[in-house]
Amino acid sequence: MTVNRYQIESCQHTFSKRYSHFIRRTPLWKLPGGALGVDCAEVWLKLEHLQTGGSFKARGMLNRLLSNPIPPSGVIVASGGNAGIATAAAAKELGVPCEVFVPEISSPAKRARLAALGARVMVGGAAYADALRACLARQQETGALLTHAYDQPEVLVGAGTMALEIEQQGGLPDSVLVSVGGGGLIGGVANWFGHRSRVVALEPELAPSLFRARQAGRPVDVEVGGIAADSLGARRIGSLAWDVTQAQVRDALLLSDESIRTAQLWLWQELKLAVEPAAALPLAALHSRRYVPRADETVCLIICGANVDPASLN
């Protein structure tokens, strides 16, 4: 199933008419490039870390649940944390049970948030791929509705509403810098913007699922680790994201853990934005000059998640 702009517009209409209390219209903060130490006209920060559940994932997970009948056993998902939190929040909103399989690398802060939302939390192996296998086996037993962290059309459509929102708030940016794990976010963003804006894919050097797929000419399994593995630790790029990024995304760049951590701390120390490492990749790309904008360019950074232990920012 392909994703198109009409589906994204229809999803946003449903959110605004029935679930505006749940899906927030997050701010778009416009700053001169110099305020972030970048030689460009403007930098826009889409503050999606202020979304319900602390990440953009709420959009796709709620859309998945609204688009399908939910059995008495409820919903089930495997997640490094954010997709699970979003699914649990959406399930609580709709009054249905939720079971979440997390890998051992998931942070204690994210597990605590899942429990607070009423989800049943299960640890399913060392990495996300292991948790997914355990989740799929459990789903066969219970018949619960499976919500995938990134590789379902409804998930991409929901993420695309964030890109539509950016255009409504500010018009078309020249470029949009997007963190990539399994590809749900960039799949939605690229489906909305197409070639009207330059969409740039960013991954940690230690979790390069899209980068390695491009080298191989197809999605392949990769080893994952590093500072952002709990959010961007998919071993293989999603098939839907692979298709859309092949058509719509020219640039796939890698960033060091050091640059990501430096950008994360900069966002906190200079702008008082408490975000997780995955949300810092766009700024890291600018500060490390992995992405160098034109002097007249407007660059949009997707600040995608806030599920971080505040103590880690000291």
C-alpha positions in Angstrom: 0.0 0.0 0.0 1.3 3.4 -1.0 0.9 6.6 1.0 -0.3 9.8 -0.6 -1.0 13.4 0.3 -4.8 12.9 0.3 -4.5 10.3 3.0 -2.3 12.6 5.1 -4.8 15.5 4.7 -7.7 13.2 5.6 -5.8 12.0 8.7 -5.1 15.5 9.9 -8.8 16.4 9.4 -9.8 13.4 11.7 -7.2 14.5 14.3 -8.4 18.1 14.3 -12.1 17.3 14.4 -12.1 14.5 17.0 -8.7 14.3 18.7 -7.3 17.8 19.0 -7.0 17.2 22.7 -4.7 14.3 22.1 -2.7 15.1 18.9 -1.2 18.5 19.6 -0.4 21.1 17.0 3.2 21.5 18.1 5.0 24.8 17.7 7.3 25.8 14.8 10.0 27.9 16.3 11.7 30.2 13.7 15.2 31.5 14.5 17.9 33.2 12.4 20.6 30.8 11.5 23.2 32.7 13.5 21.2 32.0 16.7 22.2 28.4 16.3 25.7 29.1 15.0 24.7 28.2 11.4 25.4 30.3 8.3 21.9 30.3 6.7 18.9 32.5 6.6 16.6 30.8 9.0 16.4 27.6 11.1 13.0 26.3 11.9 12.6 23.9 14.9 9.5 21.7 14.7 9.1 21.0 18.4 7.5 17.6 18.1 9.0 16.5 21.3 6.1 18.4 22.9 3.7 15.9 21.3 1.5 13.6 23.4 3.8 10.8 24.7 6.9 12.9 24.1 7.4 12.2 20.4 6.0 12.3 16.8 5.0 8.6 17.2 1.6 9.6 18.7 0.4 10.6 15.3 1.0 7.3 13.5 0.0 5.1 16.4 -3.3 6.8 16.9 -4.0 6.6 13.2 -3.2 2.9 13.2 -5.7 2.2 16.0 -8.4 4.4 14.5 -8.0 2.7 11.1 -8.6 -0.9 12.3 -11.0 -2.9 14.4 -9.4 -3.5 17.8 -10.1 -7.0 19.3 -10.8 -7.6 23.1 -7.2 -8.5 23.5 -6.3 -4.9 22.6 -3.1 -3.8 20.8 0.5 -5.0 20.9 3.7 -3.4 19.8 7.5 -3.9 19.9 9.4 -0.7 20.5 12.6 0.8 21.8 10.4 3.1 23.8 8.8 5.9 21.9 6.4 3.9 19.6 5.4 1.9 22.7 4.7 5.0 24.7 2.7 6.4 21.8 0.7 3.2 21.4 0.1 2.9 25.1 -1.1 6.5 25.2 -3.4 6.0 22.2 -4.8 2.8 23.7 -5.5 4.6 27.0 -7.3 7.3 25.0 -9.5 4.7 23.3 -9.9 2.6 26.4 -8.3 -0.7 25.1 -5.6 -2.9 26.6 -2.0 -2.5 25.4 1.1 -4.8 25.6 4.5 -3.5 24.8 7.7 -5.6 24.1 10.9 -3.6 24.7 14.6 -4.6 24.2 17.1 -4.6 27.0 18.6 -1.4 25.7 15.4 0.6 26.3 15.9 3.3 28.9 14.4 3.0 32.4 12.7 6.4 31.9 10.8 5.0 28.9 9.8 1.8 30.7 8.6 3.8 33.6 6.5 5.9 31.3 5.0 2.8 29.7 4.0 1.4 33.1 2.4 4.8 34.1 0.3 4.7 31.0 -1.1 1.3 32.0 0.7 -0.9 29.5 1.9 -4.4 30.2 5.7 -4.2 29.6 7.7 -7.2 28.5 11.4 -7.3 27.9 12.0 -9.3 24.7 15.8 -9.6 24.0 18.8 -7.5 23.6 17.8 -5.3 20.6 14.7 -4.1 18.9 14.7 -7.0 16.4 14.6 -9.4 19.3 11.7 -7.6 20.9 9.9 -7.6 17.6 10.2 -11.4 17.2 8.9 -11.9 20.8 6.1 -9.5 20.0 5.0 -11.3 16.8 5.0 -14.6 18.6 2.8 -13.2 21.4 0.5 -11.6 18.8 -0.2 -15.0 17.2 -1.3 -16.2 20.7 -3.6 -13.3 21.6 -4.8 -12.0 18.2 -4.2 -8.4 19.4 -3.9 -5.6 16.8 -0.3 -5.3 15.9 1.1 -1.8 15.7 4.5 -1.7 14.0 6.9 1.0 15.2 7.5 2.2 11.7 6.5 -0.1 8.8 2.8 0.3 8.4 1.0 2.7 6.0 -1.1 4.2 8.7 2.0 5.0 10.7 3.6 6.9 7.8 0.3 8.7 7.1 0.2 9.9 10.7 3.8 11.0 10.7 3.0 12.9 7.4 0.5 15.1 9.3 3.5 16.7 11.1 5.0 17.7 7.7 1.6 19.1 6.6 1.5 21.1 9.8 4.9 22.5 9.1 3.8 23.8 5.7 0.6 25.3 7.2 2.6 27.0 9.9 5.5 28.4 7.9 5.2 27.5 4.2 7.8 25.3 2.4 11.3 25.2 3.9 14.2 24.7 1.5 15.4 21.6 3.4 14.1 19.3 6.1 16.5 17.4 8.3 15.1 14.1 9.7 16.4 11.5 12.0 16.0 7.9 10.7 15.7 4.6 12.6 13.2 2.3 10.8 12.0 5.1 8.7 8.4 5.9 9.8 9.2 9.6 10.3 11.1 10.2 7.1 8.6 8.1 5.2 5.8 10.4 6.3 7.8 13.6 5.8 9.0 12.6 2.3 5.6 11.6 1.2 4.2 15.0 2.1 7.0 17.2 0.9 8.1 15.1 -2.1 10.6 17.1 -4.1 9.2 20.5 -3.1 11.7 20.6 -0.2 15.0 18.8 0.1 14.5 16.0 2.7 17.8 14.9 4.3 18.0 11.5 6.1 20.3 11.4 9.2 21.5 8.4 11.0 24.1 7.6 13.7 27.2 5.9 12.4 26.4 3.0 14.8 22.9 2.5 13.5 23.1 3.0 9.7 20.1 1.0 8.4 19.2 3.3 5.4 22.9 4.1 4.6 23.8 0.5 4.4 20.7 -0.4 2.4 21.7 2.2 -0.2 25.2 0.7 -0.4 23.6 -2.8 -0.9 20.9 -1.6 -3.2 18.2 -3.1 -0.9 17.2 -3.3 2.8 19.7 -5.4 4.8 20.3 -6.2 8.4 22.9 -4.1 10.2 24.5 -4.1 13.6 23.1 -1.3 15.8 24.3 0.4 18.9 25.4 3.8 20.3 23.9 6.7 22.0 20.6 6.8 20.1 20.0 3.0 19.7 16.9 3.0 21.9 15.1 5.3 19.4 17.0 4.7 16.1 18.0 1.1 16.7 16.1 -0.7 13.8 18.4 -3.3 12.3 16.7 -2.9 8.9 15.1 0.0 7.2 11.3 -0.4 6.8 10.1 -1.5 3.3 7.7 1.5 3.0 10.4 4.0 4.0 12.9 2.3 1.6 10.5 2.8 -1.3 9.7 6.4 -0.6 13.3 7.5 0.3 14.6 5.9 -2.9 12.1 8.1 -4.8 12.2 11.3 -2.8 15.3 11.5 -0.6 18.7 12.2 -2.2 20.9 12.6 0.9 21.5 9.9 3.6 24.2 11.1 6.0 25.9 9.5 9.0 26.7 11.3 12.3 29.1 10.4 15.1 27.8 9.7 18.6 30.1 12.5 19.8 28.4 15.1 17.5 25.0 13.9 18.5 25.7 14.1 22.2 27.3 17.6 21.8 24.1 18.8 19.9 21.8 17.3 22.5 23.6 19.2 25.3 23.7 22.4 23.2 19.9 22.2 22.8 19.5 22.0 26.5 22.2 24.5 27.6 21.4 27.1 25.0 17.7 26.7 24.2 16.5 24.8 27.2 15.1 22.0 25.1 15.3 18.7 26.9 15.4 16.1 24.2 16.7 12.6 23.6 19.7 11.9 21.4 17.6 11.0 18.4 16.1 14.5 18.4 19.6 16.1 18.2 20.7 14.6 14.9 19.4 17.5 12.8 21.4 20.1 14.8 24.4 17.8 14.9 24.3 17.6 11.1 24.6 21.4 10.9 27.1 21.9 13.7 29.4 19.1 12.4 29.0 20.5 8.8 27.8 17.1 7.5 25.0 19.2 6.0 26.0 22.6 4.9 23.1 24.9 3.8 23.3 27.8 1.4 23.5 31.3 3.0 20.0 32.0 1.8 18.5 28.7 2.9 15.7 28.0 5.3 16.4 24.7 7.1 13.8 22.9 9.2 15.0 20.6 12.0 12.6 17.9 13.3 13.0 17.8 17.1 11.4 14.4 17.3 11.4 13.2 20.9 11.7 14.2 24.5 11.8 10.8 26.4 15.1 11.4 28.1 16.2 11.1 31.7 16.8 14.8 32.7 19.8 13.7 34.8 21.6 12.7 31.6 21.7 16.4 30.5 23.9 17.6 33.4 
